């Protein structure tokens, strides 16, 4: 039962990664500027949305599913993040906290000019998010799906 859920979540995580990478690559080509065309702004806005959803999905869904699968206590979000850190899915808990703060900023910016101020951070941390998602997919494959004890 849990293996099936983990497999379903893995497929969803791969889709998240696919779309984040598309937006990231587009925005990397645009680069950080003082002003953006409407099309460029739209691409960055899409990256911001995908980044925010990706962070939420990774922490609230995937990390929790891994905890369930590996019989960890279902604790707070801090516990979930700490467990993911112990698994080696990312190196720096503080960096993940900053990534979540950037996500919160994106979600709560309703004025276009203020959103432009976070484009550089979203671009920087999208790269790190892609790395963490890739690490998580590798972990799922190596540690969980090849483990026949579950």
Beta strands, then each sheet from edge to edge (+ up, - down):
end
